[in-house]
Amino acid sequence: MARFPYVSTDGLAASLMPRLPITLSIGERSLEVQGLLDTGAAVNVLPYHVGVALGAVWNAQNVPVALVGSLGQFDARALLVEASHPLIGSRTTRLVFAWTQAEHAPLIFGQMNFFIEFDVCFYRSQGFFEISSKP
């Protein structure tokens, strides 16, 4: 089990969020990112520029994904990505993302499939969360 602090984006305690630093990779390309753990999100969401940085080609992805809310106006496609963090386990984990063309979308870890692959305990009042790989 690995422990991570809640992180503020603007220095205010009210904006503390469970943001996970993690390495994403496709093939030989990898990128260190920070994503929001969102138990209310149905799917993982990957911003367009992150997919491009990982070497993904938009037109090569042929499985459309429907997003809702503020991201519903943008096209999204399924993209398989490997994720790893040395404190969470020794293996990489395959995550499926809704890769959106929205440039300013946050990177989100949601129910499908982040919370299927990892167990997470939130301790917001204490300012940390814990993650472990599924057995």
C-alpha positions as CSV (number, residue, x, y, z in Angstrom):
1,M,0.0,0.0,0.0
2,A,1.4,3.4,-1.0
3,R,0.4,6.7,0.6
4,F,0.1,10.0,-1.2
5,P,-0.8,13.5,0.0
6,Y,-3.7,15.5,-1.3
7,V,-2.4,18.2,-3.6
8,S,-3.5,21.8,-4.0
9,T,-3.5,23.5,-7.4
10,D,-3.7,27.0,-6.0
11,G,-2.2,26.8,-2.6
12,L,-5.5,26.9,-0.8
13,A,-6.6,24.1,1.6
14,A,-10.1,24.1,0.1
15,S,-8.7,23.0,-3.3
16,L,-6.8,19.9,-2.0
17,M,-7.6,17.0,-4.3
18,P,-6.4,13.4,-4.5
19,R,-4.0,13.7,-7.4
20,L,-1.8,10.7,-8.3
21,P,1.6,11.0,-9.9
22,I,2.0,8.1,-12.3
23,T,3.9,7.1,-15.4
24,L,1.9,6.3,-18.5
25,S,3.4,4.6,-21.5
26,I,2.5,3.3,-24.9
27,G,5.3,1.2,-26.4
28,E,8.6,2.9,-25.9
29,R,7.2,6.3,-25.1
30,S,6.4,7.2,-21.5
31,L,5.3,10.3,-19.7
32,E,5.0,11.3,-16.0
33,V,1.6,12.8,-15.3
34,Q,-0.6,13.7,-12.4
35,G,-4.3,12.6,-12.6
36,L,-7.3,13.2,-10.4
37,L,-8.8,10.2,-8.6
38,D,-12.5,10.7,-9.3
39,T,-14.9,8.1,-7.8
40,G,-17.8,9.8,-9.5
41,A,-16.3,9.5,-13.0
42,A,-17.5,6.6,-15.0
43,V,-14.3,6.3,-17.1
44,N,-10.7,7.3,-17.2
45,V,-10.2,10.5,-19.3
46,L,-7.0,11.3,-21.2
47,P,-6.4,14.8,-22.6
48,Y,-5.5,15.0,-26.2
49,H,-2.0,16.4,-25.8
50,V,-1.1,13.5,-23.4
51,G,-2.1,10.9,-25.9
52,V,-0.1,12.7,-28.6
53,A,2.9,12.9,-26.4
54,L,2.7,9.1,-25.8
55,G,2.7,8.6,-29.6
56,A,-0.9,7.7,-30.1
57,V,-2.5,8.5,-33.5
58,W,-6.0,9.8,-33.4
59,N,-7.1,8.3,-36.7
60,A,-5.8,4.9,-35.7
61,Q,-8.2,4.7,-32.8
62,N,-11.5,3.4,-34.0
63,V,-13.6,2.8,-30.9
64,P,-15.7,5.9,-30.1
65,V,-16.5,6.7,-26.5
66,A,-19.3,9.0,-25.5
67,L,-18.5,11.5,-22.8
68,V,-21.0,13.7,-20.9
69,G,-21.0,17.0,-19.2
70,S,-18.5,19.6,-20.3
71,L,-16.6,17.0,-22.3
72,G,-19.7,15.8,-24.1
73,Q,-19.2,18.2,-27.0
74,F,-15.8,16.7,-27.9
75,D,-15.0,13.4,-29.7
76,A,-13.4,10.7,-27.6
77,R,-11.9,7.4,-28.5
78,A,-10.8,4.4,-26.5
79,L,-7.0,4.2,-25.9
80,L,-5.1,1.5,-24.1
81,V,-2.2,2.7,-22.0
82,E,0.2,1.1,-19.5
83,A,0.5,2.7,-16.1
84,S,3.1,2.2,-13.4
85,H,4.3,3.7,-10.2
86,P,7.2,2.1,-8.2
87,L,5.4,2.4,-4.8
88,I,2.1,0.8,-6.1
89,G,3.6,-2.4,-7.4
90,S,6.2,-3.9,-9.5
91,R,4.0,-4.5,-12.6
92,T,2.5,-2.2,-15.1
93,T,-1.3,-2.0,-15.3
94,R,-3.3,-1.6,-18.4
95,L,-5.8,1.2,-18.2
96,V,-8.4,2.1,-20.8
97,F,-8.9,5.8,-21.4
98,A,-11.5,7.9,-23.1
99,W,-8.9,9.9,-25.1
100,T,-10.7,13.2,-25.7
101,Q,-9.9,15.9,-28.3
102,A,-10.5,18.4,-25.5
103,E,-7.1,20.1,-24.9
104,H,-7.9,21.4,-21.5
105,A,-9.6,18.3,-20.1
106,P,-8.1,17.0,-16.8
107,L,-6.5,13.6,-16.6
108,I,-9.0,11.6,-14.6
109,F,-8.9,8.2,-13.1
110,G,-12.4,6.8,-12.9
111,Q,-14.4,3.7,-12.3
112,M,-13.7,2.1,-15.7
113,N,-11.1,0.9,-15.1
114,F,-8.8,2.5,-12.6
115,F,-11.0,1.6,-9.6
116,I,-11.3,-1.9,-10.9
117,E,-7.5,-2.3,-11.0
118,F,-6.6,-0.5,-7.7
119,D,-8.0,-0.4,-4.2
120,V,-8.1,3.2,-2.9
121,C,-8.8,4.5,0.6
122,F,-9.4,8.2,1.1
123,Y,-8.5,10.0,4.3
124,R,-9.4,13.6,3.3
125,S,-9.6,14.9,6.9
126,Q,-6.0,13.7,7.4
127,G,-4.8,14.9,3.9
128,F,-3.8,11.7,2.3
129,F,-5.0,8.7,0.3
130,E,-3.7,5.1,0.0
131,I,-3.5,2.9,-3.1
132,S,-2.7,-0.7,-3.6
133,S,-2.9,-3.0,-6.7
134,K,-5.6,-5.5,-6.7
135,P,-4.3,-8.9,-5.5
